[in-house]
Amino acid sequence: MEERVLELKADILKALAQPTRLKILELLRNGERCICEIVPALNGEQSNISRHVSLMQKSNLVTTRKDGVRVMVKVKDQKIFDVLDRVSQILKSQIKEQEKLFLKI
């Protein structure tokens, strides 16, 4: 059972390990968005953005629904932003440490 949990964690982390998918999640931070809004916001191609959304959907990070011809995307669990915010905090700490080292040179 624990092995399966580790695999599922790895799947989520793999889904997060791509800049375009992180950008999509940040666009969804304030709520549901249409893929038709995400594509121009990222200056991307619809097929590429749709593939990223599909991968995140398979990892249960986002859900989609049809609204007429529009495909709406939203984050399934807002706690994912806690993870992203923690990563940002770690990066800030690392940058501060590097700056301290640089000042000693």
N, C-alpha and C positions, 0 to 999 in steps of 0.2 A: 504493500500500500504506500509506504513512504517513497518508494521509487517512482510511483505514478505521480505523486505530488511534486517531486523534483522535476519530472518531465514537464508537468503543466507549468511550473514556475519558469522553466527554461523556455517554453513556448511563448510566454508573455514577454520575457526579456528579449527574446529574438524578435518579436513583433515590434518592440520598442527600439531595437538596435538599428535604426535607419532614419536619417535626417528628415526625409519627406514624411514619414509616418509621425515623427515627433511634431513637425509643422502642422500636420492635419489635426493632431490631438490639441495643439495649442489653439488652433482656430475653433475647435469645439469646446474650449474651456468655458465659454459664456453661453453655451447651449447648442441646440440642434442647428445644423446648416445643410443646405442643399449642395450636392456635388457640383451643381452648376455655379455655386458661389466659391467653392473650394478651388476649383480648377484655375480661375483667373487670379485668385488671391495668391496662389503658389506659382503662377505663371507656368502651369504644367499642361499636360495633355490629358484629356478625359480618360482614355483607356489606362494610362499609367496610374492616375489618381484612383480610379475604380479598382485596379488591382491591389493597391495599397489598402484601400478601405476593406476589400474582400479578405485580405490576409488578417487585418485587425479584427474583422468580424469572426473569423475562424478561431481566433484567440480570445474571443469574448470580450474584447476591449470596446467595441462599438456595436451598435445595432443600426439597421437601416429599415426604412419603410417607404412605400410609394405614396406620393401625394400627387395624383394625376400622372403627369409625365415626369415629374421631379422625383429624384431619389434623395430622401432626407437621411442624414447621418447624425447620430448622437452617441456620446460616450455612455457606455452601459453602467459604469460605476465610477462616480466622481472621485473615489479614493485613488484612482490612478494618478490624479494630479498631486496627491501627497507624495507619491513615489517620484514624480518628475521634480517636485519642489525640493525633495531631499537630495536628489542628484545635483540640483543647482547649488544647494548649500555645500555639498561636498566639493564641488568645483571651486566655489568661492574660497573655501578653506585651503584647497590645494594652491590656488593662485596666490593667496596671502603668504603661504609657506615659501613658495618659489620667489616671491618678491623679497622676503626676508633674506633668503639665501643670496639673491642677486645683490642686495645692498651690502652684504658682507664681503663681496669680491672687490 
